[in-house]
Amino acid sequence: MDLNDLFQEAVVNSRMLAEKPSNDALLKLYALYKQSTDGDVNIEPPINPFDFVGKVKFTAWEELRSTPKDLAMQEYINIIARIKG
């Protein structure tokens, strides 16, 4: 199985976890997913000063700038494997 297949399997598994991951883990997974699928952040940061969730998500993704897609995919797979047990 190649990395893309393993990543897609991890994405499916992330939707079927017995326990909901912590907010920190969910944020990390979000950023890794976006980096894996879209590459470097390609949107403007939220302009609404009260969009706290949007700002945090944007920042988490932006922090992964220049991370290769393969590395982001592997880290996503590793996190899901640890959570899944």
PyMOL Python script that loads the backbone (N, CA, C, O; Angstrom):
from pymol import cmd

cmd.read_pdbstr("""\
ATOM      1  N   MET A   1       0.853  -1.180   0.000  1.00  0.00           N
ATOM      2  CA  MET A   1       0.000   0.000   0.000  1.00  0.00           C
ATOM      3  C   MET A   1       0.897   1.241   0.000  1.00  0.00           C
ATOM      4  O   MET A   1       1.827   1.340   0.801  1.00  0.00           O
ATOM      5  N   ASP A   2       0.618   2.174  -0.889  1.00  0.00           N
ATOM      6  CA  ASP A   2       1.448   3.375  -0.934  1.00  0.00           C
ATOM      7  C   ASP A   2       0.957   4.417   0.075  1.00  0.00           C
ATOM      8  O   ASP A   2      -0.082   4.245   0.712  1.00  0.00           O
ATOM      9  N   LEU A   3       1.721   5.487   0.204  1.00  0.00           N
ATOM     10  CA  LEU A   3       1.445   6.509   1.214  1.00  0.00           C
ATOM     11  C   LEU A   3       0.064   7.142   1.026  1.00  0.00           C
ATOM     12  O   LEU A   3      -0.643   7.380   2.005  1.00  0.00           O
ATOM     13  N   ASN A   4      -0.324   7.414  -0.216  1.00  0.00           N
ATOM     14  CA  ASN A   4      -1.646   8.003  -0.465  1.00  0.00           C
ATOM     15  C   ASN A   4      -2.767   7.090   0.000  1.00  0.00           C
ATOM     16  O   ASN A   4      -3.748   7.555   0.581  1.00  0.00           O
ATOM     17  N   ASP A   5      -2.628   5.791  -0.252  1.00  0.00           N
ATOM     18  CA  ASP A   5      -3.639   4.827   0.198  1.00  0.00           C
ATOM     19  C   ASP A   5      -3.704   4.769   1.719  1.00  0.00           C
ATOM     20  O   ASP A   5      -4.789   4.735   2.300  1.00  0.00           O
ATOM     21  N   LEU A   6      -2.537   4.759   2.359  1.00  0.00           N
ATOM     22  CA  LEU A   6      -2.492   4.738   3.820  1.00  0.00           C
ATOM     23  C   LEU A   6      -3.108   6.004   4.404  1.00  0.00           C
ATOM     24  O   LEU A   6      -3.795   5.957   5.424  1.00  0.00           O
ATOM     25  N   PHE A   7      -2.855   7.141   3.746  1.00  0.00           N
ATOM     26  CA  PHE A   7      -3.423   8.406   4.195  1.00  0.00           C
ATOM     27  C   PHE A   7      -4.948   8.378   4.075  1.00  0.00           C
ATOM     28  O   PHE A   7      -5.653   8.764   5.008  1.00  0.00           O
ATOM     29  N   GLN A   8      -5.453   7.924   2.932  1.00  0.00           N
ATOM     30  CA  GLN A   8      -6.904   7.858   2.745  1.00  0.00           C
ATOM     31  C   GLN A   8      -7.545   6.904   3.757  1.00  0.00           C
ATOM     32  O   GLN A   8      -8.644   7.163   4.248  1.00  0.00           O
ATOM     33  N   GLU A   9      -6.874   5.828   4.061  1.00  0.00           N
ATOM     34  CA  GLU A   9      -7.363   4.886   5.074  1.00  0.00           C
ATOM     35  C   GLU A   9      -7.400   5.557   6.453  1.00  0.00           C
ATOM     36  O   GLU A   9      -8.350   5.368   7.213  1.00  0.00           O
ATOM     37  N   ALA A  10      -6.365   6.338   6.769  1.00  0.00           N
ATOM     38  CA  ALA A  10      -6.322   7.051   8.047  1.00  0.00           C
ATOM     39  C   ALA A  10      -7.440   8.088   8.126  1.00  0.00           C
ATOM     40  O   ALA A  10      -8.030   8.279   9.189  1.00  0.00           O
ATOM     41  N   VAL A  11      -7.735   8.756   7.018  1.00  0.00           N
ATOM     42  CA  VAL A  11      -8.831   9.731   6.992  1.00  0.00           C
ATOM     43  C   VAL A  11     -10.154   9.035   7.294  1.00  0.00           C
ATOM     44  O   VAL A  11     -10.955   9.536   8.084  1.00  0.00           O
ATOM     45  N   VAL A  12     -10.383   7.891   6.673  1.00  0.00           N
ATOM     46  CA  VAL A  12     -11.607   7.123   6.948  1.00  0.00           C
ATOM     47  C   VAL A  12     -11.636   6.693   8.411  1.00  0.00           C
ATOM     48  O   VAL A  12     -12.662   6.810   9.081  1.00  0.00           O
ATOM     49  N   ASN A  13     -10.502   6.194   8.900  1.00  0.00           N
ATOM     50  CA  ASN A  13     -10.431   5.750  10.299  1.00  0.00           C
ATOM     51  C   ASN A  13     -10.658   6.902  11.272  1.00  0.00           C
ATOM     52  O   ASN A  13     -11.187   6.694  12.364  1.00  0.00           O
ATOM     53  N   SER A  14     -10.266   8.112  10.888  1.00  0.00           N
ATOM     54  CA  SER A  14     -10.439   9.260  11.786  1.00  0.00           C
ATOM     55  C   SER A  14     -11.912   9.548  12.049  1.00  0.00           C
ATOM     56  O   SER A  14     -12.258  10.135  13.075  1.00  0.00           O
ATOM     57  N   ARG A  15     -12.764   9.145  11.142  1.00  0.00           N
ATOM     58  CA  ARG A  15     -14.207   9.374  11.295  1.00  0.00           C
ATOM     59  C   ARG A  15     -14.880   8.290  12.120  1.00  0.00           C
ATOM     60  O   ARG A  15     -16.051   8.410  12.481  1.00  0.00           O
ATOM     61  N   MET A  16     -14.126   7.220  12.420  1.00  0.00           N
ATOM     62  CA  MET A  16     -14.707   6.090  13.137  1.00  0.00           C
ATOM     63  C   MET A  16     -13.998   5.813  14.464  1.00  0.00           C
ATOM     64  O   MET A  16     -14.038   4.689  14.963  1.00  0.00           O
ATOM     65  N   LEU A  17     -13.360   6.811  15.026  1.00  0.00           N
ATOM     66  CA  LEU A  17     -12.651   6.621  16.289  1.00  0.00           C
ATOM     67  C   LEU A  17     -13.652   6.409  17.420  1.00  0.00           C
ATOM     68  O   LEU A  17     -14.705   7.046  17.457  1.00  0.00           O
ATOM     69  N   ALA A  18     -13.320   5.524  18.325  1.00  0.00           N
ATOM     70  CA  ALA A  18     -14.195   5.245  19.462  1.00  0.00           C
ATOM     71  C   ALA A  18     -14.322   6.454  20.377  1.00  0.00           C
ATOM     72  O   ALA A  18     -15.401   6.741  20.895  1.00  0.00           O
ATOM     73  N   GLU A  19     -13.219   7.157  20.572  1.00  0.00           N
ATOM     74  CA  GLU A  19     -13.214   8.344  21.421  1.00  0.00           C
ATOM     75  C   GLU A  19     -12.877   9.563  20.579  1.00  0.00           C
ATOM     76  O   GLU A  19     -12.088   9.484  19.637  1.00  0.00           O
ATOM     77  N   LYS A  20     -13.487  10.695  20.930  1.00  0.00           N
ATOM     78  CA  LYS A  20     -13.160  11.941  20.253  1.00  0.00           C
ATOM     79  C   LYS A  20     -11.780  12.398  20.734  1.00  0.00           C
ATOM     80  O   LYS A  20     -11.534  12.470  21.938  1.00  0.00           O
ATOM     81  N   PRO A  21     -10.883  12.705  19.795  1.00  0.00           N
ATOM     82  CA  PRO A  21      -9.557  13.198  20.189  1.00  0.00           C
ATOM     83  C   PRO A  21      -9.662  14.554  20.900  1.00  0.00           C
ATOM     84  O   PRO A  21     -10.681  15.238  20.805  1.00  0.00           O
ATOM     85  N   SER A  22      -8.612  14.924  21.598  1.00  0.00           N
ATOM     86  CA  SER A  22      -8.567  16.230  22.261  1.00  0.00           C
ATOM     87  C   SER A  22      -8.632  17.337  21.210  1.00  0.00           C
ATOM     88  O   SER A  22      -8.373  17.102  20.030  1.00  0.00           O
ATOM     89  N   ASN A  23      -8.976  18.523  21.645  1.00  0.00           N
ATOM     90  CA  ASN A  23      -9.025  19.660  20.723  1.00  0.00           C
ATOM     91  C   ASN A  23      -7.663  19.924  20.093  1.00  0.00           C
ATOM     92  O   ASN A  23      -7.581  20.266  18.914  1.00  0.00           O
ATOM     93  N   ASP A  24      -6.598  19.769  20.868  1.00  0.00           N
ATOM     94  CA  ASP A  24      -5.249  19.953  20.321  1.00  0.00           C
ATOM     95  C   ASP A  24      -4.960  18.943  19.212  1.00  0.00           C
ATOM     96  O   ASP A  24      -4.403  19.290  18.171  1.00  0.00           O
ATOM     97  N   ALA A  25      -5.348  17.689  19.452  1.00  0.00           N
ATOM     98  CA  ALA A  25      -5.134  16.647  18.437  1.00  0.00           C
ATOM     99  C   ALA A  25      -5.980  16.926  17.198  1.00  0.00           C
ATOM    100  O   ALA A  25      -5.510  16.756  16.073  1.00  0.00           O
ATOM    101  N   LEU A  26      -7.214  17.350  17.398  1.00  0.00           N
ATOM    102  CA  LEU A  26      -8.078  17.670  16.257  1.00  0.00           C
ATOM    103  C   LEU A  26      -7.505  18.820  15.432  1.00  0.00           C
ATOM    104  O   LEU A  26      -7.550  18.787  14.203  1.00  0.00           O
ATOM    105  N   LEU A  27      -6.973  19.824  16.098  1.00  0.00           N
ATOM    106  CA  LEU A  27      -6.376  20.963  15.403  1.00  0.00           C
ATOM    107  C   LEU A  27      -5.152  20.517  14.603  1.00  0.00           C
ATOM    108  O   LEU A  27      -4.972  20.928  13.457  1.00  0.00           O
ATOM    109  N   LYS A  28      -4.322  19.686  15.202  1.00  0.00           N
ATOM    110  CA  LYS A  28      -3.138  19.173  14.518  1.00  0.00           C
ATOM    111  C   LYS A  28      -3.548  18.338  13.303  1.00  0.00           C
ATOM    112  O   LYS A  28      -2.958  18.460  12.230  1.00  0.00           O
ATOM    113  N   LEU A  29      -4.564  17.488  13.483  1.00  0.00           N
ATOM    114  CA  LEU A  29      -5.049  16.666  12.376  1.00  0.00           C
ATOM    115  C   LEU A  29      -5.597  17.539  11.250  1.00  0.00           C
ATOM    116  O   LEU A  29      -5.361  17.263  10.074  1.00  0.00           O
ATOM    117  N   TYR A  30      -6.330  18.592  11.613  1.00  0.00           N
ATOM    118  CA  TYR A  30      -6.866  19.514  10.611  1.00  0.00           C
ATOM    119  C   TYR A  30      -5.731  20.117   9.788  1.00  0.00           C
ATOM    120  O   TYR A  30      -5.762  20.098   8.557  1.00  0.00           O
ATOM    121  N   ALA A  31      -4.739  20.648  10.479  1.00  0.00           N
ATOM    122  CA  ALA A  31      -3.628  21.307   9.792  1.00  0.00           C
ATOM    123  C   ALA A  31      -2.854  20.316   8.914  1.00  0.00           C
ATOM    124  O   ALA A  31      -2.481  20.642   7.788  1.00  0.00           O
ATOM    125  N   LEU A  32      -2.619  19.127   9.424  1.00  0.00           N
ATOM    126  CA  LEU A  32      -1.914  18.110   8.640  1.00  0.00           C
ATOM    127  C   LEU A  32      -2.723  17.685   7.423  1.00  0.00           C
ATOM    128  O   LEU A  32      -2.168  17.472   6.345  1.00  0.00           O
ATOM    129  N   TYR A  33      -4.039  17.560   7.597  1.00  0.00           N
ATOM    130  CA  TYR A  33      -4.903  17.196   6.477  1.00  0.00           C
ATOM    131  C   TYR A  33      -4.842  18.272   5.394  1.00  0.00           C
ATOM    132  O   TYR A  33      -4.686  17.958   4.213  1.00  0.00           O
ATOM    133  N   LYS A  34      -4.962  19.533   5.790  1.00  0.00           N
ATOM    134  CA  LYS A  34      -4.933  20.629   4.830  1.00  0.00           C
ATOM    135  C   LYS A  34      -3.575  20.685   4.115  1.00  0.00           C
ATOM    136  O   LYS A  34      -3.521  20.887   2.902  1.00  0.00           O
ATOM    137  N   GLN A  35      -2.488  20.507   4.861  1.00  0.00           N
ATOM    138  CA  GLN A  35      -1.162  20.535   4.258  1.00  0.00           C
ATOM    139  C   GLN A  35      -0.994  19.357   3.301  1.00  0.00           C
ATOM    140  O   GLN A  35      -0.370  19.490   2.248  1.00  0.00           O
ATOM    141  N   SER A  36      -1.550  18.209   3.670  1.00  0.00           N
ATOM    142  CA  SER A  36      -1.443  17.011   2.836  1.00  0.00           C
ATOM    143  C   SER A  36      -2.240  17.135   1.547  1.00  0.00           C
ATOM    144  O   SER A  36      -1.800  16.669   0.496  1.00  0.00           O
ATOM    145  N   THR A  37      -3.397  17.754   1.622  1.00  0.00           N
ATOM    146  CA  THR A  37      -4.280  17.808   0.466  1.00  0.00           C
ATOM    147  C   THR A  37      -4.148  19.088  -0.348  1.00  0.00           C
ATOM    148  O   THR A  37      -4.274  19.049  -1.572  1.00  0.00           O
ATOM    149  N   ASP A  38      -3.895  20.226   0.306  1.00  0.00           N
ATOM    150  CA  ASP A  38      -3.845  21.516  -0.387  1.00  0.00           C
ATOM    151  C   ASP A  38      -2.451  22.115  -0.465  1.00  0.00           C
ATOM    152  O   ASP A  38      -2.229  23.060  -1.221  1.00  0.00           O
ATOM    153  N   GLY A  39      -1.517  21.588   0.296  1.00  0.00           N
ATOM    154  CA  GLY A  39      -0.185  22.184   0.339  1.00  0.00           C
ATOM    155  C   GLY A  39      -0.174  23.399   1.249  1.00  0.00           C
ATOM    156  O   GLY A  39      -0.986  23.502   2.168  1.00  0.00           O
ATOM    157  N   ASP A  40       0.748  24.319   0.993  1.00  0.00           N
ATOM    158  CA  ASP A  40       0.867  25.512   1.832  1.00  0.00           C
ATOM    159  C   ASP A  40      -0.434  26.301   1.852  1.00  0.00           C
ATOM    160  O   ASP A  40      -1.198  26.304   0.887  1.00  0.00           O
ATOM    161  N   VAL A  41      -0.661  26.965   2.968  1.00  0.00           N
ATOM    162  CA  VAL A  41      -1.888  27.744   3.146  1.00  0.00           C
ATOM    163  C   VAL A  41      -2.101  28.645   1.922  1.00  0.00           C
ATOM    164  O   VAL A  41      -1.188  29.345   1.485  1.00  0.00           O
ATOM    165  N   ASN A  42      -3.318  28.611   1.384  1.00  0.00           N
ATOM    166  CA  ASN A  42      -3.603  29.321   0.142  1.00  0.00           C
ATOM    167  C   ASN A  42      -4.849  30.206   0.258  1.00  0.00           C
ATOM    168  O   ASN A  42      -5.497  30.530  -0.736  1.00  0.00           O
ATOM    169  N   ILE A  43      -5.160  30.582   1.489  1.00  0.00           N
ATOM    170  CA  ILE A  43      -6.310  31.444   1.746  1.00  0.00           C
ATOM    171  C   ILE A  43      -5.857  32.613   2.610  1.00  0.00           C
ATOM    172  O   ILE A  43      -4.803  32.571   3.244  1.00  0.00           O
ATOM    173  N   GLU A  44      -6.662  33.633   2.618  1.00  0.00           N
ATOM    174  CA  GLU A  44      -6.383  34.780   3.479  1.00  0.00           C
ATOM    175  C   GLU A  44      -6.812  34.441   4.909  1.00  0.00           C
ATOM    176  O   GLU A  44      -7.745  33.662   5.102  1.00  0.00           O
ATOM    177  N   PRO A  45      -6.144  35.017   5.907  1.00  0.00           N
ATOM    178  CA  PRO A  45      -6.581  34.781   7.285  1.00  0.00           C
ATOM    179  C   PRO A  45      -7.968  35.393   7.508  1.00  0.00           C
ATOM    180  O   PRO A  45      -8.341  36.356   6.837  1.00  0.00           O
ATOM    181  N   PRO A  46      -8.721  34.836   8.443  1.00  0.00           N
ATOM    182  CA  PRO A  46     -10.045  35.384   8.720  1.00  0.00           C
ATOM    183  C   PRO A  46      -9.949  36.854   9.140  1.00  0.00           C
ATOM    184  O   PRO A  46      -9.051  37.236   9.891  1.00  0.00           O
ATOM    185  N   ILE A  47     -10.875  37.663   8.652  1.00  0.00           N
ATOM    186  CA  ILE A  47     -10.847  39.086   8.998  1.00  0.00           C
ATOM    187  C   ILE A  47     -11.789  39.422  10.145  1.00  0.00           C
ATOM    188  O   ILE A  47     -11.652  40.472  10.772  1.00  0.00           O
ATOM    189  N   ASN A  48     -12.742  38.540  10.423  1.00  0.00           N
ATOM    190  CA  ASN A  48     -13.669  38.762  11.525  1.00  0.00           C
ATOM    191  C   ASN A  48     -12.903  38.620  12.842  1.00  0.00           C
ATOM    192  O   ASN A  48     -12.368  37.548  13.123  1.00  0.00           O
ATOM    193  N   PRO A  49     -12.840  39.661  13.641  1.00  0.00           N
ATOM    194  CA  PRO A  49     -12.074  39.585  14.892  1.00  0.00           C
ATOM    195  C   PRO A  49     -12.644  38.580  15.892  1.00  0.00           C
ATOM    196  O   PRO A  49     -11.967  38.211  16.852  1.00  0.00           O
ATOM    197  N   PHE A  50     -13.877  38.137  15.676  1.00  0.00           N
ATOM    198  CA  PHE A  50     -14.495  37.178  16.600  1.00  0.00           C
ATOM    199  C   PHE A  50     -14.485  35.752  16.064  1.00  0.00           C
ATOM    200  O   PHE A  50     -15.064  34.856  16.678  1.00  0.00           O
ATOM    201  N   ASP A  51     -13.836  35.534  14.928  1.00  0.00           N
ATOM    202  CA  ASP A  51     -13.721  34.190  14.357  1.00  0.00           C
ATOM    203  C   ASP A  51     -12.491  33.514  14.957  1.00  0.00           C
ATOM    204  O   ASP A  51     -11.489  33.284  14.280  1.00  0.00           O
ATOM    205  N   PHE A  52     -12.596  33.208  16.234  1.00  0.00           N
ATOM    206  CA  PHE A  52     -11.465  32.634  16.958  1.00  0.00           C
ATOM    207  C   PHE A  52     -11.071  31.256  16.413  1.00  0.00           C
ATOM    208  O   PHE A  52      -9.887  30.951  16.268  1.00  0.00           O
ATOM    209  N   VAL A  53     -12.074  30.434  16.117  1.00  0.00           N
ATOM    210  CA  VAL A  53     -11.803  29.098  15.600  1.00  0.00           C
ATOM    211  C   VAL A  53     -11.109  29.192  14.245  1.00  0.00           C
ATOM    212  O   VAL A  53     -10.120  28.502  13.996  1.00  0.00           O
ATOM    213  N   GLY A  54     -11.627  30.041  13.382  1.00  0.00           N
ATOM    214  CA  GLY A  54     -11.014  30.215  12.065  1.00  0.00           C
ATOM    215  C   GLY A  54      -9.583  30.686  12.149  1.00  0.00           C
ATOM    216  O   GLY A  54      -8.725  30.225  11.396  1.00  0.00           O
ATOM    217  N   LYS A  55      -9.319  31.600  13.062  1.00  0.00           N
ATOM    218  CA  LYS A  55      -7.955  32.115  13.229  1.00  0.00           C
ATOM    219  C   LYS A  55      -7.008  31.032  13.727  1.00  0.00           C
ATOM    220  O   LYS A  55      -5.878  30.922  13.252  1.00  0.00           O
ATOM    221  N   VAL A  56      -7.467  30.240  14.679  1.00  0.00           N
ATOM    222  CA  VAL A  56      -6.623  29.174  15.229  1.00  0.00           C
ATOM    223  C   VAL A  56      -6.340  28.126  14.161  1.00  0.00           C
ATOM    224  O   VAL A  56      -5.212  27.649  14.036  1.00  0.00           O
ATOM    225  N   LYS A  57      -7.369  27.767  13.389  1.00  0.00           N
ATOM    226  CA  LYS A  57      -7.183  26.789  12.322  1.00  0.00           C
ATOM    227  C   LYS A  57      -6.229  27.322  11.245  1.00  0.00           C
ATOM    228  O   LYS A  57      -5.364  26.596  10.756  1.00  0.00           O
ATOM    229  N   PHE A  58      -6.396  28.582  10.888  1.00  0.00           N
ATOM    230  CA  PHE A  58      -5.519  29.194   9.894  1.00  0.00           C
ATOM    231  C   PHE A  58      -4.076  29.174  10.384  1.00  0.00           C
ATOM    232  O   PHE A  58      -3.169  28.800   9.641  1.00  0.00           O
ATOM    233  N   THR A  59      -3.865  29.573  11.622  1.00  0.00           N
ATOM    234  CA  THR A  59      -2.513  29.627  12.187  1.00  0.00           C
ATOM    235  C   THR A  59      -1.882  28.238  12.243  1.00  0.00           C
ATOM    236  O   THR A  59      -0.701  28.079  11.934  1.00  0.00           O
ATOM    237  N   ALA A  60      -2.660  27.237  12.636  1.00  0.00           N
ATOM    238  CA  ALA A  60      -2.130  25.872  12.708  1.00  0.00           C
ATOM    239  C   ALA A  60      -1.677  25.391  11.334  1.00  0.00           C
ATOM    240  O   ALA A  60      -0.625  24.766  11.201  1.00  0.00           O
ATOM    241  N   TRP A  61      -2.472  25.684  10.326  1.00  0.00           N
ATOM    242  CA  TRP A  61      -2.106  25.295   8.961  1.00  0.00           C
ATOM    243  C   TRP A  61      -0.897  26.094   8.494  1.00  0.00           C
ATOM    244  O   TRP A  61       0.022  25.539   7.891  1.00  0.00           O
ATOM    245  N   GLU A  62      -0.896  27.379   8.766  1.00  0.00           N
ATOM    246  CA  GLU A  62       0.203  28.245   8.340  1.00  0.00           C
ATOM    247  C   GLU A  62       1.533  27.815   8.971  1.00  0.00           C
ATOM    248  O   GLU A  62       2.586  27.957   8.351  1.00  0.00           O
ATOM    249  N   GLU A  63       1.487  27.299  10.182  1.00  0.00           N
ATOM    250  CA  GLU A  63       2.707  26.843  10.866  1.00  0.00           C
ATOM    251  C   GLU A  63       3.348  25.657  10.155  1.00  0.00           C
ATOM    252  O   GLU A  63       4.525  25.366  10.368  1.00  0.00           O
ATOM    253  N   LEU A  64       2.587  24.980   9.319  1.00  0.00           N
ATOM    254  CA  LEU A  64       3.128  23.841   8.570  1.00  0.00           C
ATOM    255  C   LEU A  64       3.654  24.250   7.194  1.00  0.00           C
ATOM    256  O   LEU A  64       4.025  23.396   6.390  1.00  0.00           O
ATOM    257  N   ARG A  65       3.685  25.561   6.925  1.00  0.00           N
ATOM    258  CA  ARG A  65       4.175  26.059   5.630  1.00  0.00           C
ATOM    259  C   ARG A  65       5.524  25.408   5.314  1.00  0.00           C
ATOM    260  O   ARG A  65       6.390  25.300   6.182  1.00  0.00           O
ATOM    261  N   SER A  66       5.683  24.990   4.105  1.00  0.00           N
ATOM    262  CA  SER A  66       6.902  24.359   3.580  1.00  0.00           C
ATOM    263  C   SER A  66       7.076  22.913   4.036  1.00  0.00           C
ATOM    264  O   SER A  66       8.072  22.277   3.692  1.00  0.00           O
ATOM    265  N   THR A  67       6.125  22.385   4.803  1.00  0.00           N
ATOM    266  CA  THR A  67       6.194  20.966   5.163  1.00  0.00           C
ATOM    267  C   THR A  67       5.804  20.160   3.932  1.00  0.00           C
ATOM    268  O   THR A  67       4.731  20.383   3.371  1.00  0.00           O
ATOM    269  N   PRO A  68       6.643  19.235   3.502  1.00  0.00           N
ATOM    270  CA  PRO A  68       6.298  18.422   2.334  1.00  0.00           C
ATOM    271  C   PRO A  68       5.011  17.623   2.576  1.00  0.00           C
ATOM    272  O   PRO A  68       4.748  17.167   3.689  1.00  0.00           O
ATOM    273  N   LYS A  69       4.225  17.465   1.519  1.00  0.00           N
ATOM    274  CA  LYS A  69       2.960  16.741   1.640  1.00  0.00           C
ATOM    275  C   LYS A  69       3.166  15.332   2.182  1.00  0.00           C
ATOM    276  O   LYS A  69       2.387  14.862   3.010  1.00  0.00           O
ATOM    277  N   ASP A  70       4.218  14.657   1.714  1.00  0.00           N
ATOM    278  CA  ASP A  70       4.478  13.287   2.177  1.00  0.00           C
ATOM    279  C   ASP A  70       4.710  13.235   3.680  1.00  0.00           C
ATOM    280  O   ASP A  70       4.232  12.325   4.357  1.00  0.00           O
ATOM    281  N   LEU A  71       5.442  14.207   4.197  1.00  0.00           N
ATOM    282  CA  LEU A  71       5.715  14.250   5.626  1.00  0.00           C
ATOM    283  C   LEU A  71       4.433  14.530   6.412  1.00  0.00           C
ATOM    284  O   LEU A  71       4.197  13.923   7.457  1.00  0.00           O
ATOM    285  N   ALA A  72       3.603  15.451   5.906  1.00  0.00           N
ATOM    286  CA  ALA A  72       2.333  15.758   6.574  1.00  0.00           C
ATOM    287  C   ALA A  72       1.416  14.538   6.567  1.00  0.00           C
ATOM    288  O   ALA A  72       0.758  14.249   7.567  1.00  0.00           O
ATOM    289  N   MET A  73       1.371  13.826   5.449  1.00  0.00           N
ATOM    290  CA  MET A  73       0.544  12.608   5.369  1.00  0.00           C
ATOM    291  C   MET A  73       1.007  11.578   6.393  1.00  0.00           C
ATOM    292  O   MET A  73       0.193  10.989   7.104  1.00  0.00           O
ATOM    293  N   GLN A  74       2.329  11.366   6.463  1.00  0.00           N
ATOM    294  CA  GLN A  74       2.857  10.358   7.382  1.00  0.00           C
ATOM    295  C   GLN A  74       2.556  10.723   8.826  1.00  0.00           C
ATOM    296  O   GLN A  74       2.204   9.853   9.623  1.00  0.00           O
ATOM    297  N   GLU A  75       2.691  11.996   9.171  1.00  0.00           N
ATOM    298  CA  GLU A  75       2.405  12.412  10.541  1.00  0.00           C
ATOM    299  C   GLU A  75       0.917  12.229  10.860  1.00  0.00           C
ATOM    300  O   GLU A  75       0.568  11.805  11.962  1.00  0.00           O
ATOM    301  N   TYR A  76       0.046  12.545   9.908  1.00  0.00           N
ATOM    302  CA  TYR A  76      -1.398  12.332  10.084  1.00  0.00           C
ATOM    303  C   TYR A  76      -1.671  10.848  10.350  1.00  0.00           C
ATOM    304  O   TYR A  76      -2.394  10.501  11.284  1.00  0.00           O
ATOM    305  N   ILE A  77      -1.088   9.984   9.526  1.00  0.00           N
ATOM    306  CA  ILE A  77      -1.254   8.534   9.684  1.00  0.00           C
ATOM    307  C   ILE A  77      -0.792   8.089  11.072  1.00  0.00           C
ATOM    308  O   ILE A  77      -1.468   7.299  11.732  1.00  0.00           O
ATOM    309  N   ASN A  78       0.362   8.599  11.511  1.00  0.00           N
ATOM    310  CA  ASN A  78       0.917   8.224  12.810  1.00  0.00           C
ATOM    311  C   ASN A  78      -0.002   8.653  13.952  1.00  0.00           C
ATOM    312  O   ASN A  78      -0.210   7.889  14.895  1.00  0.00           O
ATOM    313  N   ILE A  79      -0.548   9.856  13.878  1.00  0.00           N
ATOM    314  CA  ILE A  79      -1.428  10.335  14.943  1.00  0.00           C
ATOM    315  C   ILE A  79      -2.686   9.487  15.020  1.00  0.00           C
ATOM    316  O   ILE A  79      -3.102   9.099  16.112  1.00  0.00           O
ATOM    317  N   ILE A  80      -3.297   9.194  13.882  1.00  0.00           N
ATOM    318  CA  ILE A  80      -4.514   8.367  13.870  1.00  0.00           C
ATOM    319  C   ILE A  80      -4.203   6.982  14.422  1.00  0.00           C
ATOM    320  O   ILE A  80      -5.001   6.426  15.177  1.00  0.00           O
ATOM    321  N   ALA A  81      -3.059   6.421  14.058  1.00  0.00           N
ATOM    322  CA  ALA A  81      -2.678   5.096  14.568  1.00  0.00           C
ATOM    323  C   ALA A  81      -2.526   5.120  16.086  1.00  0.00           C
ATOM    324  O   ALA A  81      -2.951   4.181  16.759  1.00  0.00           O
ATOM    325  N   ARG A  82      -1.927   6.176  16.636  1.00  0.00           N
ATOM    326  CA  ARG A  82      -1.765   6.288  18.098  1.00  0.00           C
ATOM    327  C   ARG A  82      -3.117   6.431  18.780  1.00  0.00           C
ATOM    328  O   ARG A  82      -3.358   5.796  19.807  1.00  0.00           O
ATOM    329  N   ILE A  83      -4.002   7.255  18.226  1.00  0.00           N
ATOM    330  CA  ILE A  83      -5.317   7.469  18.840  1.00  0.00           C
ATOM    331  C   ILE A  83      -6.154   6.190  18.760  1.00  0.00           C
ATOM    332  O   ILE A  83      -6.836   5.813  19.713  1.00  0.00           O
ATOM    333  N   LYS A  84      -6.084   5.542  17.615  1.00  0.00           N
ATOM    334  CA  LYS A  84      -6.876   4.322  17.396  1.00  0.00           C
ATOM    335  C   LYS A  84      -6.422   3.193  18.314  1.00  0.00           C
ATOM    336  O   LYS A  84      -7.211   2.334  18.706  1.00  0.00           O
ATOM    337  N   GLY A  85      -5.133   3.215  18.649  1.00  0.00           N
ATOM    338  CA  GLY A  85      -4.595   2.221  19.571  1.00  0.00           C
ATOM    339  C   GLY A  85      -4.323   0.975  18.888  1.00  0.00           C
ATOM    340  O   GLY A  85      -3.863   0.018  19.510  1.00  0.00           O
TER     341      GLY A  85
END
""", "prot")
cmd.dss("prot")
cmd.show_as("cartoon", "prot")
cmd.util.cbc("prot")
cmd.orient("prot")
